Amino acid sequence: MEEMKMKVVFEYSSAGLKKRLLTTFMPAPPATTFLEFYLQDNNVIAIGMDDSYIQIYNVQVNEVKTKLKGHHKRITGLAFSNSLNVLISAGEDYQVN
């Protein structure tokens, strides 16, 4: 079951300070843990995520082109190899892919 996030917001009005509880039913999106720019095409970025996925993002069209899965824990490092034309990734699962 997904964790429900709650947020307390304080509002100030002429009547004084009021406290409101806002409830979010969707889980927060995974956090970005690593960014790597593809030097051969400045529009492409590899984004390592907290949920162990890698997103290949095109900045020019503002779109995720693909999501890669190969780790079981968060991504801790990314590097494009210019000579081999591959993306190398490292994760908290002690794997290098």
Steps between C-alpha positions, in 0.01 A plus 500: 500500500631844405574746774262796524671837540352770723590863505406764756459852366469813711297788359500852631201724461356799680327256734837358604706192433307190389629148451376286210580140424555418133503135404668364190383158385773447242849405614776749438693442176840333531789735563779561250828359628738556207517695171727433204508707180563327168780710350435389141144641520447780750125437495527158667534444874507173694325538836560249780203462730441402861268217384789330309385609153703704252312746282640612165366852461500726192525863611408644160158330485453488881431127502619178660605285202545175693522355850770242571486241778811309602554569869314399815589807705557871437734617223828642633695569181464536123754550221470505123789336316576698186715228345259209563174696465356349821368625833663354812308504827576424863253446781471442873450132413879484433446432128661673206299465180 
